[in-house]
């Protein structure tokens, strides 16, 4: 699939219910795991581990987000301030 088509996919349709956000983003943009591996420079196994929830290395997630041309925040969830414990 040409990159122009991949880039035109809106982020709204990525939120497929029941799918890992990375897998949903990858599939929505038309990438196979092998293609994403070549694009971001990670091994296929590393991407599989991330999609399976076994690895959440922020550096790897940043590389994947860049390869998929999407905001890092879509893959790297930072806890909101209301969920953080307060210091007293």
PDB file of N, CA, C and O in Angstrom:
ATOM      1  N   UNK A   1       0.848  -1.177   0.000  1.00  0.00           N
ATOM      2  CA  UNK A   1       0.000   0.000   0.000  1.00  0.00           C
ATOM      3  C   UNK A   1       0.890   1.236   0.000  1.00  0.00           C
ATOM      4  O   UNK A   1       1.811   1.321   0.813  1.00  0.00           O
ATOM      5  N   UNK A   2       0.643   2.193  -0.886  1.00  0.00           N
ATOM      6  CA  UNK A   2       1.480   3.390  -0.936  1.00  0.00           C
ATOM      7  C   UNK A   2       1.395   4.193   0.355  1.00  0.00           C
ATOM      8  O   UNK A   2       0.361   4.217   1.024  1.00  0.00           O
ATOM      9  N   UNK A   3       2.506   4.851   0.692  1.00  0.00           N
ATOM     10  CA  UNK A   3       2.542   5.654   1.909  1.00  0.00           C
ATOM     11  C   UNK A   3       1.496   6.741   1.919  1.00  0.00           C
ATOM     12  O   UNK A   3       0.985   7.080   2.986  1.00  0.00           O
ATOM     13  N   UNK A   4       1.153   7.306   0.766  1.00  0.00           N
ATOM     14  CA  UNK A   4       0.158   8.374   0.745  1.00  0.00           C
ATOM     15  C   UNK A   4      -1.182   7.878   1.260  1.00  0.00           C
ATOM     16  O   UNK A   4      -1.904   8.621   1.925  1.00  0.00           O
ATOM     17  N   UNK A   5      -1.522   6.641   0.964  1.00  0.00           N
ATOM     18  CA  UNK A   5      -2.771   6.077   1.466  1.00  0.00           C
ATOM     19  C   UNK A   5      -2.654   5.831   2.961  1.00  0.00           C
ATOM     20  O   UNK A   5      -3.587   6.131   3.705  1.00  0.00           O
ATOM     21  N   UNK A   6      -1.543   5.298   3.412  1.00  0.00           N
ATOM     22  CA  UNK A   6      -1.342   5.039   4.835  1.00  0.00           C
ATOM     23  C   UNK A   6      -1.432   6.328   5.631  1.00  0.00           C
ATOM     24  O   UNK A   6      -2.029   6.345   6.707  1.00  0.00           O
ATOM     25  N   UNK A   7      -0.851   7.408   5.123  1.00  0.00           N
ATOM     26  CA  UNK A   7      -0.828   8.664   5.849  1.00  0.00           C
ATOM     27  C   UNK A   7      -2.198   9.311   5.936  1.00  0.00           C
ATOM     28  O   UNK A   7      -2.444  10.114   6.836  1.00  0.00           O
ATOM     29  N   UNK A   8      -3.085   8.981   5.026  1.00  0.00           N
ATOM     30  CA  UNK A   8      -4.392   9.627   4.975  1.00  0.00           C
ATOM     31  C   UNK A   8      -5.393   9.032   5.964  1.00  0.00           C
ATOM     32  O   UNK A   8      -6.487   9.572   6.128  1.00  0.00           O
ATOM     33  N   UNK A   9      -5.042   7.950   6.613  1.00  0.00           N
ATOM     34  CA  UNK A   9      -5.972   7.297   7.532  1.00  0.00           C
ATOM     35  C   UNK A   9      -6.114   8.147   8.795  1.00  0.00           C
ATOM     36  O   UNK A   9      -5.118   8.510   9.421  1.00  0.00           O
ATOM     37  N   UNK A  10      -7.350   8.460   9.162  1.00  0.00           N
ATOM     38  CA  UNK A  10      -7.601   9.279  10.352  1.00  0.00           C
ATOM     39  C   UNK A  10      -7.369   8.476  11.615  1.00  0.00           C
ATOM     40  O   UNK A  10      -7.617   7.270  11.647  1.00  0.00           O
ATOM     41  N   UNK A  11      -6.891   9.143  12.660  1.00  0.00           N
ATOM     42  CA  UNK A  11      -6.629   8.465  13.928  1.00  0.00           C
ATOM     43  C   UNK A  11      -7.904   7.992  14.610  1.00  0.00           C
ATOM     44  O   UNK A  11      -7.843   7.104  15.460  1.00  0.00           O
ATOM     45  N   UNK A  12      -9.069   8.564  14.262  1.00  0.00           N
ATOM     46  CA  UNK A  12     -10.320   8.169  14.911  1.00  0.00           C
ATOM     47  C   UNK A  12     -10.644   6.693  14.673  1.00  0.00           C
ATOM     48  O   UNK A  12     -11.158   6.020  15.566  1.00  0.00           O
ATOM     49  N   UNK A  13     -10.348   6.191  13.481  1.00  0.00           N
ATOM     50  CA  UNK A  13     -10.717   4.820  13.184  1.00  0.00           C
ATOM     51  C   UNK A  13      -9.751   3.808  13.772  1.00  0.00           C
ATOM     52  O   UNK A  13      -9.964   2.601  13.655  1.00  0.00           O
ATOM     53  N   UNK A  14      -8.703   4.287  14.396  1.00  0.00           N
ATOM     54  CA  UNK A  14      -7.740   3.383  15.009  1.00  0.00           C
ATOM     55  C   UNK A  14      -8.340   2.716  16.232  1.00  0.00           C
ATOM     56  O   UNK A  14      -7.978   1.587  16.563  1.00  0.00           O
ATOM     57  N   UNK A  15      -9.234   3.385  16.892  1.00  0.00           N
ATOM     58  CA  UNK A  15      -9.773   2.889  18.155  1.00  0.00           C
ATOM     59  C   UNK A  15     -10.745   1.739  17.937  1.00  0.00           C
ATOM     60  O   UNK A  15     -11.922   1.843  18.281  1.00  0.00           O
ATOM     61  N   UNK A  16     -10.264   0.659  17.376  1.00  0.00           N
ATOM     62  CA  UNK A  16     -11.089  -0.531  17.171  1.00  0.00           C
ATOM     63  C   UNK A  16     -11.227  -1.247  18.510  1.00  0.00           C
ATOM     64  O   UNK A  16     -10.230  -1.502  19.185  1.00  0.00           O
ATOM     65  N   UNK A  17     -12.431  -1.562  18.885  1.00  0.00           N
ATOM     66  CA  UNK A  17     -12.631  -2.149  20.210  1.00  0.00           C
ATOM     67  C   UNK A  17     -12.016  -3.537  20.282  1.00  0.00           C
ATOM     68  O   UNK A  17     -12.074  -4.315  19.330  1.00  0.00           O
ATOM     69  N   UNK A  18     -11.422  -3.827  21.442  1.00  0.00           N
ATOM     70  CA  UNK A  18     -10.855  -5.139  21.673  1.00  0.00           C
ATOM     71  C   UNK A  18      -9.459  -5.348  21.125  1.00  0.00           C
ATOM     72  O   UNK A  18      -8.871  -6.403  21.359  1.00  0.00           O
ATOM     73  N   UNK A  19      -8.909  -4.391  20.410  1.00  0.00           N
ATOM     74  CA  UNK A  19      -7.566  -4.548  19.851  1.00  0.00           C
ATOM     75  C   UNK A  19      -6.553  -3.733  20.641  1.00  0.00           C
ATOM     76  O   UNK A  19      -6.862  -2.664  21.167  1.00  0.00           O
ATOM     77  N   UNK A  20      -5.352  -4.256  20.710  1.00  0.00           N
ATOM     78  CA  UNK A  20      -4.233  -3.500  21.250  1.00  0.00           C
ATOM     79  C   UNK A  20      -4.091  -2.239  20.408  1.00  0.00           C
ATOM     80  O   UNK A  20      -4.197  -2.318  19.184  1.00  0.00           O
ATOM     81  N   UNK A  21      -3.851  -1.064  21.024  1.00  0.00           N
ATOM     82  CA  UNK A  21      -3.748   0.182  20.244  1.00  0.00           C
ATOM     83  C   UNK A  21      -2.703   0.104  19.131  1.00  0.00           C
ATOM     84  O   UNK A  21      -2.922   0.637  18.043  1.00  0.00           O
ATOM     85  N   UNK A  22      -1.578  -0.547  19.389  1.00  0.00           N
ATOM     86  CA  UNK A  22      -0.551  -0.669  18.361  1.00  0.00           C
ATOM     87  C   UNK A  22      -1.045  -1.529  17.208  1.00  0.00           C
ATOM     88  O   UNK A  22      -0.893  -1.159  16.044  1.00  0.00           O
ATOM     89  N   UNK A  23      -1.630  -2.662  17.523  1.00  0.00           N
ATOM     90  CA  UNK A  23      -2.116  -3.555  16.472  1.00  0.00           C
ATOM     91  C   UNK A  23      -3.202  -2.868  15.650  1.00  0.00           C
ATOM     92  O   UNK A  23      -3.221  -2.981  14.424  1.00  0.00           O
ATOM     93  N   UNK A  24      -4.106  -2.157  16.323  1.00  0.00           N
ATOM     94  CA  UNK A  24      -5.168  -1.435  15.624  1.00  0.00           C
ATOM     95  C   UNK A  24      -4.584  -0.381  14.702  1.00  0.00           C
ATOM     96  O   UNK A  24      -5.020  -0.248  13.559  1.00  0.00           O
ATOM     97  N   UNK A  25      -3.596   0.375  15.186  1.00  0.00           N
ATOM     98  CA  UNK A  25      -2.971   1.424  14.369  1.00  0.00           C
ATOM     99  C   UNK A  25      -2.244   0.811  13.179  1.00  0.00           C
ATOM    100  O   UNK A  25      -2.344   1.303  12.056  1.00  0.00           O
ATOM    101  N   UNK A  26      -1.511  -0.268  13.437  1.00  0.00           N
ATOM    102  CA  UNK A  26      -0.758  -0.932  12.369  1.00  0.00           C
ATOM    103  C   UNK A  26      -1.697  -1.457  11.291  1.00  0.00           C
ATOM    104  O   UNK A  26      -1.476  -1.232  10.101  1.00  0.00           O
ATOM    105  N   UNK A  27      -2.738  -2.154  11.710  1.00  0.00           N
ATOM    106  CA  UNK A  27      -3.664  -2.738  10.739  1.00  0.00           C
ATOM    107  C   UNK A  27      -4.464  -1.666  10.010  1.00  0.00           C
ATOM    108  O   UNK A  27      -4.719  -1.792   8.812  1.00  0.00           O
ATOM    109  N   UNK A  28      -4.862  -0.612  10.720  1.00  0.00           N
ATOM    110  CA  UNK A  28      -5.607   0.474  10.090  1.00  0.00           C
ATOM    111  C   UNK A  28      -4.792   1.134   8.998  1.00  0.00           C
ATOM    112  O   UNK A  28      -5.329   1.550   7.972  1.00  0.00           O
ATOM    113  N   UNK A  29      -3.491   1.228   9.224  1.00  0.00           N
ATOM    114  CA  UNK A  29      -2.611   1.862   8.243  1.00  0.00           C
ATOM    115  C   UNK A  29      -2.130   0.885   7.170  1.00  0.00           C
ATOM    116  O   UNK A  29      -1.395   1.273   6.262  1.00  0.00           O
ATOM    117  N   UNK A  30      -2.538  -0.367   7.272  1.00  0.00           N
ATOM    118  CA  UNK A  30      -2.234  -1.338   6.226  1.00  0.00           C
ATOM    119  C   UNK A  30      -0.859  -1.966   6.298  1.00  0.00           C
ATOM    120  O   UNK A  30      -0.368  -2.487   5.297  1.00  0.00           O
ATOM    121  N   UNK A  31      -0.224  -1.929   7.463  1.00  0.00           N
ATOM    122  CA  UNK A  31       1.097  -2.533   7.624  1.00  0.00           C
ATOM    123  C   UNK A  31       0.978  -3.952   8.140  1.00  0.00           C
ATOM    124  O   UNK A  31       0.131  -4.244   8.984  1.00  0.00           O
ATOM    125  N   UNK A  32       1.827  -4.837   7.633  1.00  0.00           N
ATOM    126  CA  UNK A  32       2.016  -6.141   8.256  1.00  0.00           C
ATOM    127  C   UNK A  32       3.068  -5.942   9.346  1.00  0.00           C
ATOM    128  O   UNK A  32       3.734  -4.907   9.392  1.00  0.00           O
ATOM    129  N   UNK A  33       3.210  -6.917  10.205  1.00  0.00           N
ATOM    130  CA  UNK A  33       4.247  -6.824  11.242  1.00  0.00           C
ATOM    131  C   UNK A  33       5.621  -6.739  10.580  1.00  0.00           C
ATOM    132  O   UNK A  33       6.490  -5.995  11.035  1.00  0.00           O
ATOM    133  N   UNK A  34       5.812  -7.496   9.514  1.00  0.00           N
ATOM    134  CA  UNK A  34       7.105  -7.498   8.822  1.00  0.00           C
ATOM    135  C   UNK A  34       7.412  -6.121   8.218  1.00  0.00           C
ATOM    136  O   UNK A  34       8.544  -5.646   8.301  1.00  0.00           O
ATOM    137  N   UNK A  35       6.407  -5.484   7.613  1.00  0.00           N
ATOM    138  CA  UNK A  35       6.611  -4.153   7.033  1.00  0.00           C
ATOM    139  C   UNK A  35       6.924  -3.121   8.113  1.00  0.00           C
ATOM    140  O   UNK A  35       7.799  -2.274   7.933  1.00  0.00           O
ATOM    141  N   UNK A  36       6.208  -3.196   9.234  1.00  0.00           N
ATOM    142  CA  UNK A  36       6.474  -2.266  10.331  1.00  0.00           C
ATOM    143  C   UNK A  36       7.867  -2.493  10.889  1.00  0.00           C
ATOM    144  O   UNK A  36       8.560  -1.540  11.244  1.00  0.00           O
ATOM    145  N   UNK A  37       8.279  -3.749  10.969  1.00  0.00           N
ATOM    146  CA  UNK A  37       9.612  -4.084  11.442  1.00  0.00           C
ATOM    147  C   UNK A  37      10.681  -3.410  10.585  1.00  0.00           C
ATOM    148  O   UNK A  37      11.626  -2.820  11.107  1.00  0.00           O
ATOM    149  N   UNK A  38      10.523  -3.502   9.281  1.00  0.00           N
ATOM    150  CA  UNK A  38      11.484  -2.873   8.365  1.00  0.00           C
ATOM    151  C   UNK A  38      11.451  -1.352   8.478  1.00  0.00           C
ATOM    152  O   UNK A  38      12.490  -0.697   8.395  1.00  0.00           O
ATOM    153  N   UNK A  39      10.268  -0.797   8.665  1.00  0.00           N
ATOM    154  CA  UNK A  39      10.114   0.652   8.709  1.00  0.00           C
ATOM    155  C   UNK A  39      10.687   1.259   9.983  1.00  0.00           C
ATOM    156  O   UNK A  39      11.312   2.319   9.936  1.00  0.00           O
ATOM    157  N   UNK A  40      10.480   0.591  11.132  1.00  0.00           N
ATOM    158  CA  UNK A  40      10.928   1.187  12.400  1.00  0.00           C
ATOM    159  C   UNK A  40      12.253   0.616  12.900  1.00  0.00           C
ATOM    160  O   UNK A  40      12.838   1.153  13.841  1.00  0.00           O
ATOM    161  N   UNK A  41      12.732  -0.459  12.287  1.00  0.00           N
ATOM    162  CA  UNK A  41      14.030  -1.006  12.673  1.00  0.00           C
ATOM    163  C   UNK A  41      13.999  -1.931  13.883  1.00  0.00           C
ATOM    164  O   UNK A  41      15.048  -2.241  14.448  1.00  0.00           O
ATOM    165  N   UNK A  42      12.833  -2.369  14.280  1.00  0.00           N
ATOM    166  CA  UNK A  42      12.727  -3.343  15.369  1.00  0.00           C
ATOM    167  C   UNK A  42      12.530  -4.731  14.781  1.00  0.00           C
ATOM    168  O   UNK A  42      12.063  -4.877  13.651  1.00  0.00           O
ATOM    169  N   UNK A  43      12.886  -5.738  15.549  1.00  0.00           N
ATOM    170  CA  UNK A  43      12.689  -7.119  15.107  1.00  0.00           C
ATOM    171  C   UNK A  43      11.205  -7.464  15.153  1.00  0.00           C
ATOM    172  O   UNK A  43      10.450  -6.902  15.946  1.00  0.00           O
ATOM    173  N   UNK A  44      10.802  -8.384  14.304  1.00  0.00           N
ATOM    174  CA  UNK A  44       9.410  -8.841  14.271  1.00  0.00           C
ATOM    175  C   UNK A  44       8.985  -9.313  15.663  1.00  0.00           C
ATOM    176  O   UNK A  44       7.890  -8.989  16.121  1.00  0.00           O
ATOM    177  N   UNK A  45       9.838 -10.066  16.324  1.00  0.00           N
ATOM    178  CA  UNK A  45       9.532 -10.572  17.669  1.00  0.00           C
ATOM    179  C   UNK A  45       9.300  -9.469  18.676  1.00  0.00           C
ATOM    180  O   UNK A  45       8.456  -9.601  19.563  1.00  0.00           O
ATOM    181  N   UNK A  46      10.047  -8.370  18.548  1.00  0.00           N
ATOM    182  CA  UNK A  46       9.853  -7.243  19.467  1.00  0.00           C
ATOM    183  C   UNK A  46       8.467  -6.625  19.274  1.00  0.00           C
ATOM    184  O   UNK A  46       7.797  -6.280  20.248  1.00  0.00           O
ATOM    185  N   UNK A  47       8.046  -6.488  18.035  1.00  0.00           N
ATOM    186  CA  UNK A  47       6.732  -5.919  17.748  1.00  0.00           C
ATOM    187  C   UNK A  47       5.632  -6.860  18.235  1.00  0.00           C
ATOM    188  O   UNK A  47       4.635  -6.411  18.800  1.00  0.00           O
ATOM    189  N   UNK A  48       5.811  -8.158  18.017  1.00  0.00           N
ATOM    190  CA  UNK A  48       4.835  -9.147  18.496  1.00  0.00           C
ATOM    191  C   UNK A  48       4.718  -9.060  20.014  1.00  0.00           C
ATOM    192  O   UNK A  48       3.612  -9.080  20.553  1.00  0.00           O
ATOM    193  N   UNK A  49       5.859  -8.963  20.709  1.00  0.00           N
ATOM    194  CA  UNK A  49       5.829  -8.856  22.173  1.00  0.00           C
ATOM    195  C   UNK A  49       5.087  -7.607  22.624  1.00  0.00           C
ATOM    196  O   UNK A  49       4.326  -7.656  23.591  1.00  0.00           O
ATOM    197  N   UNK A  50       5.295  -6.496  21.942  1.00  0.00           N
ATOM    198  CA  UNK A  50       4.610  -5.252  22.297  1.00  0.00           C
ATOM    199  C   UNK A  50       3.110  -5.404  22.064  1.00  0.00           C
ATOM    200  O   UNK A  50       2.309  -5.017  22.915  1.00  0.00           O
ATOM    201  N   UNK A  51       2.730  -5.958  20.931  1.00  0.00           N
ATOM    202  CA  UNK A  51       1.305  -6.155  20.643  1.00  0.00           C
ATOM    203  C   UNK A  51       0.650  -7.128  21.621  1.00  0.00           C
ATOM    204  O   UNK A  51      -0.544  -7.021  21.901  1.00  0.00           O
ATOM    205  N   UNK A  52       1.429  -8.073  22.138  1.00  0.00           N
ATOM    206  CA  UNK A  52       0.904  -9.037  23.108  1.00  0.00           C
ATOM    207  C   UNK A  52       0.928  -8.501  24.536  1.00  0.00           C
ATOM    208  O   UNK A  52       0.489  -9.183  25.463  1.00  0.00           O
ATOM    209  N   UNK A  53       1.442  -7.281  24.719  1.00  0.00           N
ATOM    210  CA  UNK A  53       1.481  -6.673  26.044  1.00  0.00           C
ATOM    211  C   UNK A  53       2.648  -7.124  26.906  1.00  0.00           C
ATOM    212  O   UNK A  53       2.659  -6.870  28.111  1.00  0.00           O
ATOM    213  N   UNK A  54       3.625  -7.786  26.313  1.00  0.00           N
ATOM    214  CA  UNK A  54       4.775  -8.290  27.063  1.00  0.00           C
ATOM    215  C   UNK A  54       5.892  -7.264  27.185  1.00  0.00           C
ATOM    216  O   UNK A  54       6.784  -7.430  28.017  1.00  0.00           O
ATOM    217  N   UNK A  55       5.866  -6.219  26.385  1.00  0.00           N
ATOM    218  CA  UNK A  55       6.928  -5.215  26.377  1.00  0.00           C
ATOM    219  C   UNK A  55       6.296  -3.853  26.141  1.00  0.00           C
ATOM    220  O   UNK A  55       5.465  -3.693  25.248  1.00  0.00           O
ATOM    221  N   UNK A  56       6.690  -2.877  26.939  1.00  0.00           N
ATOM    222  CA  UNK A  56       6.152  -1.523  26.761  1.00  0.00           C
ATOM    223  C   UNK A  56       7.278  -0.500  26.849  1.00  0.00           C
ATOM    224  O   UNK A  56       7.105   0.572  27.429  1.00  0.00           O
ATOM    225  N   UNK A  57       8.419  -0.829  26.277  1.00  0.00           N
ATOM    226  CA  UNK A  57       9.568   0.071  26.296  1.00  0.00           C
ATOM    227  C   UNK A  57       9.218   1.351  25.541  1.00  0.00           C
ATOM    228  O   UNK A  57       8.959   1.302  24.339  1.00  0.00           O
ATOM    229  N   UNK A  58       9.205   2.508  26.234  1.00  0.00           N
ATOM    230  CA  UNK A  58       8.839   3.769  25.579  1.00  0.00           C
ATOM    231  C   UNK A  58       9.696   4.106  24.363  1.00  0.00           C
ATOM    232  O   UNK A  58       9.195   4.697  23.406  1.00  0.00           O
ATOM    233  N   UNK A  59      10.967   3.745  24.381  1.00  0.00           N
ATOM    234  CA  UNK A  59      11.838   4.037  23.231  1.00  0.00           C
ATOM    235  C   UNK A  59      11.359   3.264  21.993  1.00  0.00           C
ATOM    236  O   UNK A  59      11.344   3.801  20.885  1.00  0.00           O
ATOM    237  N   UNK A  60      10.974   2.019  22.193  1.00  0.00           N
ATOM    238  CA  UNK A  60      10.465   1.215  21.073  1.00  0.00           C
ATOM    239  C   UNK A  60       9.129   1.764  20.587  1.00  0.00           C
ATOM    240  O   UNK A  60       8.878   1.838  19.384  1.00  0.00           O
ATOM    241  N   UNK A  61       8.274   2.148  21.532  1.00  0.00           N
ATOM    242  CA  UNK A  61       6.976   2.698  21.163  1.00  0.00           C
ATOM    243  C   UNK A  61       7.121   4.002  20.389  1.00  0.00           C
ATOM    244  O   UNK A  61       6.343   4.268  19.473  1.00  0.00           O
ATOM    245  N   UNK A  62       8.115   4.821  20.752  1.00  0.00           N
ATOM    246  CA  UNK A  62       8.369   6.061  20.007  1.00  0.00           C
ATOM    247  C   UNK A  62       8.786   5.759  18.568  1.00  0.00           C
ATOM    248  O   UNK A  62       8.340   6.426  17.635  1.00  0.00           O
ATOM    249  N   UNK A  63       9.639   4.755  18.396  1.00  0.00           N
ATOM    250  CA  UNK A  63      10.076   4.376  17.045  1.00  0.00           C
ATOM    251  C   UNK A  63       8.905   3.898  16.209  1.00  0.00           C
ATOM    252  O   UNK A  63       8.794   4.232  15.029  1.00  0.00           O
ATOM    253  N   UNK A  64       8.038   3.121  16.821  1.00  0.00           N
ATOM    254  CA  UNK A  64       6.870   2.609  16.105  1.00  0.00           C
ATOM    255  C   UNK A  64       5.920   3.755  15.760  1.00  0.00           C
ATOM    256  O   UNK A  64       5.424   3.830  14.636  1.00  0.00           O
ATOM    257  N   UNK A  65       5.666   4.642  16.712  1.00  0.00           N
ATOM    258  CA  UNK A  65       4.774   5.777  16.456  1.00  0.00           C
ATOM    259  C   UNK A  65       5.317   6.631  15.316  1.00  0.00           C
ATOM    260  O   UNK A  65       4.558   7.088  14.462  1.00  0.00           O
ATOM    261  N   UNK A  66       6.607   6.842  15.304  1.00  0.00           N
ATOM    262  CA  UNK A  66       7.219   7.616  14.226  1.00  0.00           C
ATOM    263  C   UNK A  66       7.056   6.904  12.890  1.00  0.00           C
ATOM    264  O   UNK A  66       6.736   7.540  11.885  1.00  0.00           O
ATOM    265  N   UNK A  67       7.272   5.604  12.868  1.00  0.00           N
ATOM    266  CA  UNK A  67       7.135   4.836  11.631  1.00  0.00           C
ATOM    267  C   UNK A  67       5.699   4.860  11.118  1.00  0.00           C
ATOM    268  O   UNK A  67       5.469   4.899   9.909  1.00  0.00           O
ATOM    269  N   UNK A  68       4.727   4.835  12.041  1.00  0.00           N
ATOM    270  CA  UNK A  68       3.319   4.861  11.656  1.00  0.00           C
ATOM    271  C   UNK A  68       2.804   6.288  11.455  1.00  0.00           C
ATOM    272  O   UNK A  68       1.642   6.501  11.110  1.00  0.00           O
ATOM    273  N   UNK A  69       3.686   7.251  11.675  1.00  0.00           N
ATOM    274  CA  UNK A  69       3.352   8.673  11.542  1.00  0.00           C
ATOM    275  C   UNK A  69       2.126   9.037  12.361  1.00  0.00           C
ATOM    276  O   UNK A  69       1.143   9.577  11.855  1.00  0.00           O
ATOM    277  N   UNK A  70       2.221   8.719  13.646  1.00  0.00           N
ATOM    278  CA  UNK A  70       1.136   9.029  14.573  1.00  0.00           C
ATOM    279  C   UNK A  70       1.733   9.628  15.835  1.00  0.00           C
ATOM    280  O   UNK A  70       2.914   9.418  16.114  1.00  0.00           O
ATOM    281  N   UNK A  71       0.944  10.368  16.604  1.00  0.00           N
ATOM    282  CA  UNK A  71       1.467  10.948  17.844  1.00  0.00           C
ATOM    283  C   UNK A  71       1.891   9.863  18.830  1.00  0.00           C
ATOM    284  O   UNK A  71       1.212   8.848  18.983  1.00  0.00           O
ATOM    285  N   UNK A  72       3.018  10.088  19.494  1.00  0.00           N
ATOM    286  CA  UNK A  72       3.516   9.129  20.484  1.00  0.00           C
ATOM    287  C   UNK A  72       2.479   8.849  21.558  1.00  0.00           C
ATOM    288  O   UNK A  72       2.379   7.729  22.058  1.00  0.00           O
ATOM    289  N   UNK A  73       1.704   9.875  21.912  1.00  0.00           N
ATOM    290  CA  UNK A  73       0.723   9.747  22.982  1.00  0.00           C
ATOM    291  C   UNK A  73      -0.331   8.680  22.692  1.00  0.00           C
ATOM    292  O   UNK A  73      -0.978   8.180  23.611  1.00  0.00           O
ATOM    293  N   UNK A  74      -0.502   8.332  21.417  1.00  0.00           N
ATOM    294  CA  UNK A  74      -1.471   7.293  21.071  1.00  0.00           C
ATOM    295  C   UNK A  74      -1.003   5.912  21.544  1.00  0.00           C
ATOM    296  O   UNK A  74      -1.821   5.032  21.812  1.00  0.00           O
ATOM    297  N   UNK A  75       0.309   5.734  21.643  1.00  0.00           N
ATOM    298  CA  UNK A  75       0.858   4.447  22.076  1.00  0.00           C
ATOM    299  C   UNK A  75       1.413   4.493  23.486  1.00  0.00           C
ATOM    300  O   UNK A  75       1.371   3.496  24.206  1.00  0.00           O
ATOM    301  N   UNK A  76       1.934   5.648  23.885  1.00  0.00           N
ATOM    302  CA  UNK A  76       2.542   5.790  25.208  1.00  0.00           C
ATOM    303  C   UNK A  76       1.554   6.534  26.091  1.00  0.00           C
ATOM    304  O   UNK A  76       1.403   7.751  25.984  1.00  0.00           O
ATOM    305  N   UNK A  77       0.895   5.805  26.949  1.00  0.00           N
ATOM    306  CA  UNK A  77      -0.100   6.400  27.841  1.00  0.00           C
ATOM    307  C   UNK A  77       0.574   6.877  29.125  1.00  0.00           C
ATOM    308  O   UNK A  77       1.170   6.088  29.858  1.00  0.00           O
ATOM    309  N   UNK A  78       0.471   8.171  29.380  1.00  0.00           N
ATOM    310  CA  UNK A  78       1.012   8.751  30.614  1.00  0.00           C
ATOM    311  C   UNK A  78      -0.152   8.872  31.584  1.00  0.00           C
ATOM    312  O   UNK A  78      -1.189   9.428  31.223  1.00  0.00           O
ATOM    313  N   UNK A  79      -0.011   8.368  32.802  1.00  0.00           N
ATOM    314  CA  UNK A  79      -1.117   8.457  33.763  1.00  0.00           C
ATOM    315  C   UNK A  79      -1.499   9.915  34.010  1.00  0.00           C
ATOM    316  O   UNK A  79      -0.633  10.779  34.157  1.00  0.00           O
ATOM    317  N   UNK A  80      -2.788  10.173  34.052  1.00  0.00           N
ATOM    318  CA  UNK A  80      -3.237  11.544  34.291  1.00  0.00           C
ATOM    319  C   UNK A  80      -2.941  11.935  35.728  1.00  0.00           C
ATOM    320  O   UNK A  80      -2.777  11.076  36.595  1.00  0.00           O
ATOM    321  N   UNK A  81      -2.872  13.230  35.972  1.00  0.00           N
ATOM    322  CA  UNK A  81      -2.535  13.718  37.310  1.00  0.00           C
ATOM    323  C   UNK A  81      -3.584  13.331  38.340  1.00  0.00           C
ATOM    324  O   UNK A  81      -3.260  13.205  39.521  1.00  0.00           O
ATOM    325  N   UNK A  82      -4.821  13.140  37.931  1.00  0.00           N
ATOM    326  CA  UNK A  82      -5.852  12.771  38.897  1.00  0.00           C
ATOM    327  C   UNK A  82      -5.711  11.339  39.379  1.00  0.00           C
ATOM    328  O   UNK A  82      -6.255  11.000  40.430  1.00  0.00           O
ATOM    329  N   UNK A  83      -4.997  10.483  38.648  1.00  0.00           N
ATOM    330  CA  UNK A  83      -4.798   9.097  39.056  1.00  0.00           C
ATOM    331  C   UNK A  83      -3.507   8.895  39.854  1.00  0.00           C
ATOM    332  O   UNK A  83      -3.264   7.812  40.387  1.00  0.00           O
ATOM    333  N   UNK A  84      -2.699   9.923  39.930  1.00  0.00           N
ATOM    334  CA  UNK A  84      -1.439   9.801  40.653  1.00  0.00           C
ATOM    335  C   UNK A  84      -1.662  10.041  42.136  1.00  0.00           C
ATOM    336  O   UNK A  84      -2.496  10.864  42.512  1.00  0.00           O
ATOM    337  N   UNK A  85      -0.922   9.328  42.985  1.00  0.00           N
ATOM    338  CA  UNK A  85      -1.064   9.573  44.422  1.00  0.00           C
ATOM    339  C   UNK A  85      -0.539  10.964  44.773  1.00  0.00           C
ATOM    340  O   UNK A  85       0.435  11.441  44.192  1.00  0.00           O
ATOM    341  N   UNK A  86      -1.187  11.587  45.710  1.00  0.00           N
ATOM    342  CA  UNK A  86      -0.746  12.919  46.127  1.00  0.00           C
ATOM    343  C   UNK A  86       0.188  12.811  47.304  1.00  0.00           C
ATOM    344  O   UNK A  86       0.063  11.908  48.132  1.00  0.00           O
ATOM    345  N   UNK A  87       1.119  13.727  47.378  1.00  0.00           N
ATOM    346  CA  UNK A  87       2.060  13.755  48.500  1.00  0.00           C
ATOM    347  C   UNK A  87       1.465  14.623  49.596  1.00  0.00           C
ATOM    348  O   UNK A  87       0.988  15.728  49.337  1.00  0.00           O
ATOM    349  N   UNK A  88       1.495  14.121  50.804  1.00  0.00           N
ATOM    350  CA  UNK A  88       0.946  14.893  51.921  1.00  0.00           C
ATOM    351  C   UNK A  88       1.957  15.038  53.006  1.00  0.00           C
ATOM    352  O   UNK A  88       1.678  15.659  54.032  1.00  0.00           O
TER     353      UNK A  88
END
